[in-house]
Amino acid sequence: MAELNKDFQIEVGGLLMGPGTPYVIADVPGFGTPDLRSQDVDSPAGDGVFPGVDYYGMRAVRIEAAIRTPGDPAAAADALAALHRMAATAAVRKKAGALTSLRVKWPGRPARRFYGRVRRAEAITTAQLIHGWVPLDLGFDALDSTVHDDVEQSLVLPLDISQDAFGFKAPVIAPITTGVSNPATRPGWMTNRGDLPAFPKLRISGPVANPRVWIAETGKALQLALTLGPGEYVEIDTRLGARWVVKNGFGSAQTALSTSSRLDQFQIPPGRSELRWTATDYTNTTRLAITWRDAYTAL
C-alpha cells in the first residue's frame, strides 16, 4: 500500500495515480451523494405516492485520467498494462464478497478510502501512444457508501470482570469495591472521530467460554454460546460484505450467536464510547481485540 503524501493523489486497487506518477487525473465525479434505493409506494386508492425509506446504494465513481510519459511510448505502454493488471485481479474479481479499496488524498485532510470494485479500466484511444499520451476512463463502484479513514484503529482488552447488572449480592462483606473508581481510566474506551457509526471487526482468543461483548452507550451486544480452548479463536466481522462469525479461520460459528445478537446493529457510534465484555476464563489469558476505521459521510 503506497503512502498518499500529495494532495489529489488517488490509489485504486493498489495502483497509485496523480501527482508524482505517470497517471494525470483530470476529474473525479461520483464523490457526492450515493445513489438512492427508494421504497416509495403508489397510493392504491388515490393520487400520489406514499414515501418509504430511502436507502443509500453504491457510489459510482468515475476517474477521468490519462497516461503521460512524453517521448517514451514504452513507458506509457507499461503504465497501461499495469492498469489492466490491477483491474483484472482475480482475488477480487472471482471471489464473492471480496472488495478492493479506492484511497483518496483530498486537500486539507488525511487520506480516506472507499471499498468496492473496479468496473472499468479502458484506454479511450491509443492514437497518441507514440507520443506517450493515453487518455483513460476508469470506473469504480463504491459498494459501501461510507467513507472510511485510511488509518485502522485497534484496541486489545483483557477479560472485563465488571457486569452490566446493577446492585449487590448478599452477603455483603467489607470492604466493598465497585471496580475502577475513575471510569475514564478503564481500558475499553474507543473513539470514532467520524460523523457516522463504524462497523468493527472483533477477535476473541481462548481459553474462554460464553463470551459476551457490548458497547455501553448503545446497549448493543454480541453473545456467543461456545467454548474456545488454548490457541483457538473466533473472529466476528460486522462490516458490509462480510458479517460473519468464523472459528479458527475456517469454520463458521454463526449458529453460536444468540438470537438477540445483530451484526448489522453492532456499531461504534461517533465520538467516545466504551467497549466491555464478560466471559468465563480461569487463566486470565483470554483477550478481545477490536479494530475499526473512523466513518464519515464525505471526504
C-alpha positions as a printed NumPy array, in Angstrom:
array([[  0.   ,   0.   ,   0.   ],
       [  1.556,   3.242,  -1.184],
       [  1.687,   6.328,   1.016],
       [ -0.539,   9.161,  -0.176],
       [  1.646,  12.167,   0.6  ],
       [  0.447,  14.667,  -2.016],
       [ -2.939,  16.318,  -2.447],
       [ -5.125,  14.921,  -5.252],
       [ -3.365,  11.565,  -5.252],
       [ -5.59 ,   8.51 ,  -5.687],
       [ -4.792,   4.852,  -5.209],
       [ -7.202,   2.409,  -6.801],
       [ -6.678,  -1.305,  -6.259],
       [ -3.09 ,  -0.657,  -5.168],
       [ -2.211,   1.467,  -8.235],
       [ -1.089,   4.997,  -7.347],
       [ -2.288,   7.822,  -9.602],
       [ -1.99 ,  11.602,  -9.623],
       [  0.951,  13.9  ,  -8.787],
       [  4.304,  12.136,  -8.926],
       [  3.041,   9.305, -11.157],
       [  2.602,   8.739, -14.928],
       [ -1.176,   8.991, -14.434],
       [ -2.617,  12.507, -14.727],
       [ -6.072,  12.974, -13.186],
       [ -8.439,  15.464, -14.82 ],
       [-11.696,  14.931, -12.915],
       [-13.296,  12.5  , -10.462],
       [-17.107,  12.74 , -10.489],
       [-19.075,  10.499,  -8.152],
       [-17.922,  11.591,  -4.694],
       [-21.291,  13.201,  -3.941],
       [-24.438,  11.647,  -2.511],
       [-24.682,   7.91 ,  -3.26 ],
       [-27.464,   6.523,  -5.409],
       [-30.767,   6.086,  -3.569],
       [-32.884,   2.942,  -3.335],
       [-36.318,   4.394,  -2.741],
       [-39.066,   2.364,  -1.07 ],
       [-41.912,   4.657,  -2.2  ],
       [-45.286,   3.003,  -2.81 ],
       [-48.004,   4.216,  -5.164],
       [-51.238,   5.144,  -3.425],
       [-53.663,   2.275,  -4.18 ],
       [-56.832,   4.379,  -3.93 ],
       [-55.875,   7.885,  -4.956],
       [-53.325,  10.258,  -6.345],
       [-49.773,  10.467,  -5.145],
       [-47.128,   8.229,  -3.675],
       [-46.52 ,   7.188,  -0.073],
       [-42.884,   7.947,   0.838],
       [-40.999,   4.953,   2.147],
       [-37.462,   4.541,   3.443],
       [-34.625,   5.833,   1.266],
       [-31.549,   3.608,   1.477],
       [-28.176,   4.529,   0.072],
       [-26.91 ,   2.389,  -2.755],
       [-23.412,   2.473,  -4.223],
       [-21.31 ,   5.437,  -5.283],
       [-20.459,   5.209,  -8.97 ],
       [-17.056,   6.926,  -9.074],
       [-15.544,   7.762, -12.44 ],
       [-11.896,   8.717, -12.837],
       [-11.103,  10.747, -15.947],
       [ -7.355,  10.465, -16.355],
       [ -4.536,   9.963, -18.825],
       [ -1.107,   8.382, -19.029],
       [  1.57 ,  10.99 , -19.718],
       [  5.148,   9.91 , -20.473],
       [  6.38 ,  12.489, -23.014],
       [  8.568,  10.923, -25.712],
       [  8.51 ,   7.473, -24.08 ],
       [  5.815,   5.261, -25.638],
       [  7.24 ,   2.134, -23.991],
       [  6.73 ,   3.637, -20.523],
       [  3.17 ,   4.582, -21.498],
       [  2.501,   1.015, -22.65 ],
       [  3.897,  -0.307, -19.351],
       [  1.628,   2.044, -17.375],
       [ -1.385,   0.901, -19.402],
       [ -0.51 ,  -2.75 , -18.768],
       [ -0.197,  -2.065, -15.022],
       [ -3.677,  -0.535, -15.075],
       [ -5.141,  -3.581, -16.81 ],
       [ -3.429,  -5.962, -14.364],
       [ -4.889,  -4.045, -11.438],
       [ -8.417,  -4.24 , -12.866],
       [ -8.062,  -7.971, -13.579],
       [ -7.006,  -9.002, -10.05 ],
       [ -8.566, -12.451,  -9.7  ],
       [ -8.529, -12.412,  -5.882],
       [-11.194,  -9.698,  -6.01 ],
       [-12.917, -10.358,  -9.32 ],
       [-13.555, -14.065,  -8.794],
       [-14.445, -14.12 ,  -5.108],
       [-17.941, -13.292,  -3.924],
       [-17.884, -10.595,  -1.264],
       [-14.281,  -9.557,  -1.939],
       [-13.631,  -5.819,  -2.155],
       [-10.725,  -3.592,  -3.063],
       [-10.097,  -0.011,  -1.963],
       [-10.109,   3.432,  -3.525],
       [ -7.913,   5.727,  -1.419],
       [ -8.082,   9.493,  -1.859],
       [ -5.92 ,  12.345,  -0.534],
       [ -8.05 ,  15.486,  -0.593],
       [ -6.61 ,  18.937,   0.295],
       [ -6.619,  19.846,   3.975],
       [ -7.427,  16.393,   5.344],
       [ -5.813,  12.98 ,   5.756],
       [ -6.293,  10.163,   3.272],
       [ -9.626,   8.356,   3.327],
       [-10.925,   5.344,   1.48 ],
       [-13.901,   3.662,  -0.166],
       [-14.479,  -0.068,  -0.55 ],
       [-15.826,  -1.551,  -3.759],
       [-14.72 ,  -2.919,  -7.11 ],
       [-13.08 ,  -1.648, -10.27 ],
       [-15.69 ,  -1.976, -13.002],
       [-13.965,  -0.232, -15.884],
       [-10.342,   0.403, -16.886],
       [-10.037,   1.321, -20.528],
       [ -7.899,   3.4  , -22.848],
       [-10.197,   5.781, -24.714],
       [ -7.766,   5.855, -27.621],
       [ -4.171,   4.824, -28.268],
       [ -3.725,   7.147, -31.234],
       [ -1.203,   9.265, -29.308],
       [  0.603,   6.366, -27.625],
       [  3.618,   7.016, -29.833],
       [  3.966,  10.379, -28.083],
       [  3.448,   8.942, -24.589],
       [ -0.163,  10.102, -24.164],
       [ -3.106,   7.736, -23.495],
       [ -6.457,   9.099, -22.222],
       [ -8.187,   6.752, -19.772],
       [-11.677,   6.044, -18.497],
       [-11.865,   4.294, -15.111],
       [-14.946,   3.276, -13.182],
       [-15.017,   2.296,  -9.507],
       [-18.246,   1.218,  -7.802],
       [-18.014,   2.018,  -4.082],
       [-20.416,  -0.684,  -2.889],
       [-20.132,   0.564,   0.702],
       [-21.413,   4.145,   0.625],
       [-19.49 ,   5.077,   3.802],
       [-16.194,   6.965,   3.603],
       [-13.594,   5.313,   5.859],
       [-10.48 ,   6.703,   7.477],
       [ -7.281,   5.359,   5.959],
       [ -5.805,   4.524,   9.378],
       [ -7.203,   1.5  ,  11.192],
       [ -7.769,   1.885,  14.938],
       [ -7.319,  -1.039,  17.326],
       [ -7.79 ,  -1.988,  20.964],
       [ -6.911,  -5.13 ,  22.955],
       [ -8.74 ,  -5.871,  26.206],
       [ -8.298,  -8.457,  28.949],
       [-11.402, -10.025,  30.41 ],
       [-13.76 ,  -7.477,  31.974],
       [-14.811,  -8.636,  35.436],
       [-17.489,  -5.959,  35.594],
       [-21.121,  -6.724,  34.837],
       [-23.913,  -4.85 ,  33.13 ],
       [-26.269,  -5.676,  36.003],
       [-26.8  ,  -3.381,  38.969],
       [-26.955,  -3.92 ,  42.73 ],
       [-25.129,  -6.131,  45.242],
       [-25.359,  -9.792,  46.121],
       [-25.824, -10.827,  49.732],
       [-23.992, -11.303,  51.956],
       [-22.08 ,  -8.042,  51.543],
       [-18.615,  -8.183,  53.117],
       [-16.425,  -5.159,  53.749],
       [-14.517,  -3.629,  52.097],
       [-16.973,  -3.014,  49.256],
       [-15.497,  -2.181,  45.837],
       [-17.242,  -1.435,  42.568],
       [-14.339,  -1.849,  40.17 ],
       [-12.277,   1.081,  38.89 ],
       [-13.141,   4.229,  40.798],
       [-12.471,   6.544,  37.867],
       [-14.371,   5.365,  34.752],
       [-12.037,   7.353,  32.488],
       [ -9.163,   5.017,  33.404],
       [-10.937,   1.838,  32.305],
       [ -9.211,   0.257,  29.295],
       [-12.175,  -0.13 ,  26.924],
       [-12.593,   3.414,  25.623],
       [-12.878,   3.813,  21.844],
       [-13.02 ,   6.99 ,  19.767],
       [-14.704,   7.215,  16.378],
       [-13.688,  10.644,  15.057],
       [-16.08 ,  10.433,  12.12 ],
       [-19.712,  11.512,  11.861],
       [-21.149,   8.05 ,  11.095],
       [-21.198,   4.793,  13.095],
       [-18.273,   2.477,  12.329],
       [-18.593,  -1.288,  11.891],
       [-15.797,  -3.113,  13.758],
       [-14.053,  -6.453,  13.465],
       [-13.519,  -8.467,  16.659],
       [-11.284, -11.389,  17.601],
       [-11.623, -13.359,  20.845],
       [ -8.728, -15.645,  21.774],
       [ -9.103, -18.665,  24.061],
       [ -9.208, -20.206,  26.529],
       [-12.67 , -18.76 ,  27.152],
       [-16.304, -19.806,  27.355],
       [-19.551, -17.99 ,  26.552],
       [-18.191, -14.502,  25.777],
       [-20.497, -11.503,  25.699],
       [-19.383,  -8.169,  24.208],
       [-21.334,  -4.924,  24.354],
       [-20.996,  -1.19 ,  23.756],
       [-22.148,   0.693,  26.825],
       [-23.502,   3.766,  25.009],
       [-25.739,   1.852,  22.583],
       [-26.5  ,  -1.268,  24.613],
       [-25.947,  -3.435,  21.526],
       [-24.371,  -6.771,  22.415],
       [-22.938,  -9.887,  20.795],
       [-23.186, -13.091,  22.813],
       [-21.674, -16.426,  21.804],
       [-22.541, -19.821,  23.253],
       [-19.233, -21.551,  22.581],
       [-16.012, -22.651,  24.253],
       [-12.531, -21.914,  22.942],
       [ -9.502, -23.872,  24.08 ],
       [ -5.933, -22.559,  24.348],
       [ -4.744, -21.382,  20.929],
       [ -8.254, -21.232,  19.487],
       [-10.014, -18.042,  18.454],
       [-13.211, -16.714,  16.941],
       [-13.461, -13.739,  14.583],
       [-16.576, -11.596,  14.222],
       [-16.777,  -9.241,  11.245],
       [-19.672,  -6.764,  11.218],
       [-18.577,  -4.877,   8.095],
       [-20.668,  -4.661,   4.94 ],
       [-19.862,  -7.538,   2.615],
       [-18.716,  -9.772,   5.473],
       [-20.931, -10.037,   8.577],
       [-19.804, -13.493,   9.558],
       [-18.53 , -15.396,  12.581],
       [-15.6  , -17.759,  11.93 ],
       [-13.839, -20.101,  14.349],
       [-10.109, -20.762,  13.898],
       [-10.073, -19.13 ,  10.476],
       [-12.236, -21.59 ,   8.542],
       [-15.245, -22.977,  10.43 ],
       [-18.471, -20.986,  10.634],
       [-19.661, -20.252,  14.173],
       [-22.68 , -18.199,  13.147],
       [-25.061, -20.527,  14.992],
       [-23.29 , -19.772,  18.282],
       [-24.676, -16.219,  18.244],
       [-27.692, -15.591,  20.438],
       [-30.923, -14.613,  18.703],
       [-30.632, -11.057,  20.038],
       [-27.123, -10.57 ,  18.613],
       [-27.378,  -8.438,  15.461],
       [-24.163,  -7.998,  13.483],
       [-25.746,  -5.235,  11.394],
       [-26.522,  -3.211,  14.539],
       [-23.237,  -3.632,  16.392],
       [-21.685,  -0.254,  15.604],
       [-19.232,   2.139,  17.228],
       [-21.091,   5.471,  17.451],
       [-19.411,   8.779,  16.584],
       [-17.428,  10.193,  19.469],
       [-16.213,   8.351,  22.552],
       [-17.748,   5.066,  23.671],
       [-16.849,   2.172,  25.945],
       [-16.464,  -1.466,  24.943],
       [-16.979,  -4.052,  27.669],
       [-17.062,  -7.83 ,  27.752],
       [-17.513, -10.759,  30.106],
       [-16.878, -14.488,  29.813],
       [-15.588, -17.465,  31.772],
       [-11.809, -17.831,  31.934],
       [ -9.868, -19.12 ,  34.936],
       [ -6.431, -18.432,  33.438],
       [ -6.758, -14.666,  32.828],
       [ -5.095, -15.121,  29.426],
       [ -8.052, -14.616,  27.1  ],
       [ -8.082, -11.405,  25.075],
       [-10.55 ,  -9.421,  22.99 ],
       [ -9.122,  -7.449,  20.055],
       [-11.233,  -4.954,  18.127],
       [-10.309,  -2.981,  15.005],
       [-12.245,  -0.295,  13.155],
       [-11.906,   2.673,  10.833],
       [-13.491,   6.022,  11.641],
       [-16.517,   6.514,   9.368],
       [-17.528,   9.686,   7.519],
       [-20.34 ,  10.928,   5.309],
       [-17.974,  12.634,   2.864],
       [-14.319,  13.091,   2.025]])
